[in-house]
Amino acid sequence: MGIVRCKVHGEVGVNPWIDEKIVNNIRFDYQGLPPEKEKKIFVVTLQCVFDESEEMEVFNINHYISEENIYKYKLKHLYRISTEEEEAKFDKKIPQLGVTCGKCFEDYIEKYNIEVVREWEIK
């Protein structure tokens, strides 16, 4: 997570793992243009488990993906990786990601009453 100077919220944290489709909707909204309506945003968690010479490092990265792209890319809610090769394979599987102000992202979800889905099954 980094910090940026947002035109709306000032100096705040950013989220660099948001579907580009959602980022564009947030930009449209703040420009006064009608965004494409999202009913749900899905959280795809990348669980990274790396064994660095006797020390196990585990961390999660949450990716926020549009409903359209969840089904288009047939994404699951959880992926576990332990190598750079697995991470590269995951990066090729997901849609293009963008970056937005964390507060703008929260405001967008609240303003349009968007459901954040953390678990699902693709049929």
N, C-alpha and C positions, 0 to 999 in steps of 0.2 A: 504494500500500500504506500502510495506517495502522497504528496501535498501539492495542490495547485491553487492559483488565485482565480476563483470562479467569479464571473461577472455579477452573479446573483447573490452568492453566499460568502464571498470573500475567500480567505485562506482556509481551505478544507481538505479532507482526505479524498482520494479518488479511488474508483474501483476499475481496474484494468481488465476485468474478465466479464464483460457484458456483450451479449450478442449485438453486432453492428446495427441490426434492425431496430432493436430497442433504443440504442444510443441515438439513432436518427429520429425516432419518435420523440425522445426527450428534447432534442434540439428544435424540432418543429414546434413542440408545445411552448417552449420558452420564446420562440419567435412569433408566437401568436397564430401559427398555422395549425390546422387540425391534424393531430397525429393519427396514424392508423390505430384503431381501437384494439388494445390487448385485453383479454379477459384473464389470462394466466401467464405467469412467468415461471419457468421451471429452473430449479437449482440442480445442476450437474456437479457432483463433488468428485474431485480428483484427489484420492488419498495417496500420498507419496510416502513410501517406506524405503528408506535408504540405510544400509548397514555400512557405516563408515568406521572400519577397523575397531570393532568391539563396541561401538556406540551406535545405537539404533536411533535414527532420526525419523520422526513421523509427523507429518503435517497435512492439512487439508486445504485445497484451493476450491472455492465455490465459483462456478461459472453460471451466469444468469442467461438463460436461453429462451427465445420466444417459443410460443406454442407451435407455430408453423414449422420452425426449424427442429424442434424436438422430434416431430413425426417425420419430417423430410430426411433427417440424418439418422433416425431410429436410435436415439440416444437413451442410455440407461441413467438411473439416478446416481450410481456410484461406479467409479473405476479405480482400481488399485494398481499402482505401478511401483516398480522397484529398480528400474534401469532407465538410462537416458533413451534407449531404443524404444521402450514402452511409452515413454513420454512423447517422443517424436511421433509415434503411431497414433496416440491420442490426439495430438495437435492437428493431425491431418483429418481426423474423424469429425471434428466440430466445425461449426460455421465460423466465418470471420468475426473476430472480437474487436470491440472498441473500448474507449475509456470515457468515463464521465465523472463529474463531481458526485461524490457519495450522497450529499444532501439533495441534489437535483434528482438522483435516482430514487431516493426515499420519498421525496415530494411527489414524483410522478406516480409511484405505486399508490400512495395515499389519495391523491387527487382523483384518480380514475378507479379506485377501489379494486385494484388488481390482486388476484389471488396468487400467492407465492407457493408453488407446489414443490415439495421436497422428496416425495416418493411416488412412483407410478410404475406401470408395466406397459410396454409396447407390445401390441398383438400383431 
